[in-house]
Amino acid sequence: MRSPTPLPDLSSWVEPRERRPPRALDLLFWGTVVTTGLTMGLAFAVEGREALLALDPLLGGLILSSAVGLILVLLLWPLLAWSPAAPWPRKAASAVFLVLTLSVVFFGNATVYLLVCVAAMNAVAVFGMSGLLGYAALLSGSTLVAALALPGDPIAVSLTYAAGLLFLAFLSGVAFIGLVVSAQRSAHTRELLAELEEAHADLRGLRERVTAVRGSVTSGNRPDGGFRLRVRIPVAERPATLTEGGVA
């Protein structure tokens, strides 16, 4: 039976980095910003300024705030914290970043929802589960208020949209926790394997030296969970010599 092809090791893409997000999250952010920016630019270029002015004033203001918010989150991205131990200026940058992402979702483009995922991951990385829950609540609450204020949308649609964003933010934060914990365990496992390989090398060296003098080395696990190492080295007997007092 043909064995399945092993998956490539992409652990380095999800491992936390000092003062930087994981590589996968960094790529997700830049891809989201670029595609959303291009979509906004093309929409404004095709529809024209007149179409934007013809919109409901509240809807037009929300779309404009989304465009401004997208530029600001782009500028804040390199300054964000990614650890609870980060200095307060970076934590403040993360807090401002999270607030700004609340305005970007009003553009309604599909890629904007990926920005919600990124923001939720930053919230849980810096402020823990309370930060994630707080961000998810603010996101769904602000979206619900804005949707109810817009004319023409049934309340059921607004509630469904807000609930969907709440679920998306919470699930993204939980997925980030799982990725980080898995990456940390993987790194710890690699450290243990390196220590084990070093111990095996020392044991092989000891066995070679003891065997050279016709000794023996036995090792194995103990019933109580410990490790047993027994080394036997033959001791040459001294020849008997005759002295005045007898045999020595």
N, C-alpha and C positions, 0 to 999 in steps of 0.2 A: 504494500500500500504506500502510495506516495505521501511523504510527509509534507505538511503545509509550509509554505515559505514564511520564515519569521518576519515579523514587522520590523521596520527600521527603528533604531533607538533615537527617539526625539526628546529624551528627557531634558536635554540642555535648552530646549525651546520653552519649557514650562518651569524651569528652576528659577527661583527668585534671584535677582541681582541687586547688588548694593546701589541704592539710589536710582534704580532703573526698574521698569516693569519686566516681566518675562518676555522673551523675544516674540513668542506667539501673540501676546497681548499688544506689544508694540506694533507688530505688523497689522493686527486687527484695527488698531486706532488709525494708523496712517491710511490704510485702505479705506476705512469708513470716511475719513475726512476728505480724501481726494475724490472719491466717488460722489459723496454728497455735495461737495463744492462744485464739481462738474455738472451735476444735475441742476443745482440752483442756477449756475451761470447759463446753462442751455435754456432753462425755463424762462429766465428773464430775457434772454436774447430772442427767443421765439415769440413769446407772448408780448413783449414790449412793455414799456413803462405805462402806457395807457391802460393795459389790462390789469396791472397791479393797482393803479389808482381807481379803477372801476370796481374793485372788490369792496366788500363790506369793510368799513374802517377798522373794526376789531380784528378781522381776519388778516387784513393787510398789515396791521401792526404786529400780529403774531408771526407772520412770515418774515417781516423785516427783522424782528428780534431774533428769529432763528438764524438768519444770515450773520448778524452781528455776533451772536453767541458762538457760532461756529468758528469765527475768526479768533475770538477771545480764548476758546478752549484750545485752539491750535497753539496760541502763544503760551498758554499755561502748562501745556503737556510736559515740557522738559523740567519744570519746577516742582512737579508733584511729589508728594511723599509716597512711599510704598512699604512702610513699616511703622508699627506703633511707636518705635523708638526714634523716629525721624525728628529733626528739630522743628520747633513750632512754625517758623516761616513756611516750610514745606507743607506742614499740616494745614496751615491757613490757605495755601495755594490749592490744596486738594478740596478744602471746603468751598472755596469760590468756584472751583471747577465743577463740583457737583451741582451747585446752584445754577450755573450757566447751562449745564446740559438739560435742565428742566425747560429752558426756552427753545432749545434746538429741536425738540421733538415736535413742535407745532408745525414744522415744515411738512411733515407727513410722508417724507420719502422713506422707502423701505430700508435703505442703508442707515437711516437715523436710529433705527432700533438697535443696530449693532453698537452705536455710541452709548445707548442705555446699558448694554452689557458691560462695556468697558468701565463706565462710571460706577456701576454696582460692584464690580471687582475692586476698583480703587477704594470704594467706601468700606468694604469688608477688610481690605488689606491694611488700612490705616486706622479705622475706628471700630473694627470688630463687628460682631453680629448686631450690636445696637446701632452702629452706623449704617449697616445694610438695611435694617428694618426702617430706620428713620428716612433714608433716601427713598426706599420703595414707597413709603407712605406719602412723602412729599411729591414724588413723581405722579402717582396715581391721583392724589388729591388735586394738584394743580392742573393736571390734564382734565379731570372731571369738571372743575370749575370753568375752565376755558371752553370745554365742549358744550356745557350747559348754557354758557353766555352767547354762543354762536347761534344764529337763527337757523331753523330748519332741521336740526338734528334731533331725532327722538331721544328721550331720556334713556331708553333701553340701549340704544347704540352707544351713548356716552358712557353708561355704566360698564358695558362690555369692553369698550376701548380702555377705560381706566383699569379694569380688572386684569386685562391682558398685559398691560404695562407693569402692573404690580407683580404678576406671576413671572414675567420675563426678568425683571430686576432681581427678584428673590432667587430664582433658579440660577441666574448668572453668578450671583454671589456664592451660592452653595457649590456650584461647579468649580469656582476658583479655589475655594477652601479644599475641595477634594484634590485638585491638581497640585496645590502647594504641599499638602500633607504627603501625597504620593511622591513628589519630587524629593522632599526631605527624607522620607524613608528609603528611597532609592539611593540617595547620597550616603546615608548611614550604612546601608547594606554594602555599598562599594568600599567604604572604609573598613568594615568588618572583614570583608573578603581580602583586602590588602593586608590587614593584620594577620589573618589566618595563613595567607601565603608566606608571609615573613616567618611565622612560627614554624611552618612546615619546612622552610629552608634551614632554619636553625636546627630543627630536629634531624634533618638529613645530614647536616654537617656533624652533629654529635654522633649519629649512628656510624658514619664513616670513620671517625676518629676512634671510637670504641672498638669497632670491628678490626681496625688496624692492629690493635693489641690483643686480639682474640677474645674480646669481650662480647657482650650482647646487650641489646636495648629493646625493651618491650614497652609498649604504650597502648592505652585504650581508655574508654570511658568507664567511670565508676558507677555502681548501681545508684549512688546517691546524687548523681548528676555531675560529679567532679571529673577530673582527668588524672590518670595514673601514669607515671613514668618510672620505669625500673631499669637501672643501669648496673650491670655486673661486669666487673673487671677482674681478671685473674691476677693474683699476687704471687710472684715467684718466691719459692722457699729458699732461704739462705742455706748453703751447705754447712753441715755441722763441722766445727773445728775443735781440736783437742787442746785444752788449756790445763794449767796446773791444778785447777779445782775440779776438773771433770770435762764433760762434753758441753760445749756451748752452742 
